Amino acid sequence: MTVQSSLPLAESDEQPLIGTRSYDAYRRARDVFPDGTTRVTIERDPIPRYVSHGRGAYLFDADGRKFLDLNANFTTLIHGHAFAPVVTALERQLRDGTCFANPTEKEIELAALICGRVPGMERIRFCNSGTEAVMFAIKAARAWTGRPAIAKVEGAYHGAYDWIEVSQASTPATWGSPDEPQSVPYYRGMPTSVLDEVVTLRFNDPQNAVRQIRRHAASLAAIVLDPMPSRAGLIAPDPAFITALQDVAREHKVLIISDEVLNFRQSFQGAAARYGLEPDLYALGKIIGGGLPIGAVAGRACVMEMFDADKKKPAVPQGGTFSANPMSMTAGLAAMQCLDHAAFAHLERLGDKLRARLEQAIERCQVAFSVTGAASLFRIHPKRRPPRDFREAFWSPSEAAVMKEMTRFFAAEWILLPDAAAACLSTAMGEAEIDIIGQVFEQFLSSQAQRLQWEPR
Ligand code: PMP
């Protein structure tokens, strides 16, 4: 069975990949948005695909065509689209009011659920996005240490706060020598003072990281680490890298912030627990909002005290008109309550099965491809061996062309595979979806291998 053959609404093979409704919408969008979109991350080939609605593992585009969705709003929808418990809970909350200048009991319930799962999360504060979560975690670390700078991993994406944007999009032309990774500006006009306050580390290079942290320790507030940074390759951290960062941070009283906005979905206790990292602070987002906007900073009670007013001005004031709004709290609570041990075991099983299936296809077709990821996340690389850091994962122009071909091939088979970022599974998926993804990948490898003249393995 293919996705296509199971689709009552799908049209013929000859149909262009993007339908006419999307073209009409995009024409209107270009009159109101710079570049025709309102998020830089929207994929386009050649224009964005406009969506009408989603159900479970599938979404329907504006032309009524059904796709298996491996993006799930950048890994947010761990139960898929329009998850019934979230919909039911939100319908009730909608009638009761969407936001107040007062707290609601819903926020305590969601906070208790999250903190109850992760021992390192002794206190938590909600905000509206992963960007804010990372920003507030950095501010709390600065207030706690009295130091301004941060260290971060080259190529890792952590949202849109200036300091953390540094070296997010380094290239071979800008990234500098392996021993001295450059702090590379992300946008034109980024203040040089920002660049001066960021130390760029290479993922999985413990010696270099330790050397750099020691050199800059006097000004460093925190090391911000996503344990498996998606855009930097979705590569597993070496235990030696984690231990080295942990030890050098303790030695110099630099805090560790685990950015789990994306990777909290890796287990019941998130990603740090999985890789033996003991952070002082965590940044959360995506899945904890059940599909509504959310962010959270959590961590050790003594550091979280930086947000504590205690009748005077807090060290770090943290607010936000929509922070902890009852809609996000309600959706998050419904989604997280359903994300129990059984749900994580299901996701783990599906992910392992899929990664093994993709690797078998690579082996059978003898092409220079590899797969990384863990739990419900995976990334396919046009590389003979799984990359170990951002530089190894970086695509040459010909590799980028191959990956574009692959994304198109998947779309033609009614599967939306994210470009250059983590793809994800959801609890709405089962063995049938895993088989389809595996089949389509193998078809792609065997149909294109000769034409693209890949290097044999
Ligand atoms: N950190 C990480 C690791 C992320 O993946 C993201 C979003 N993809 C962010 C932070 C920013 O989150 P948001 O888009 O909600 O601002």
Residues whose N, C-alpha, C, O or C-beta is under 5 A from the ligand:
A	BS01	PMP	F74 S129 G130 T131 Y157 H158 G159 D226 D259 V261 L262 G285 I294
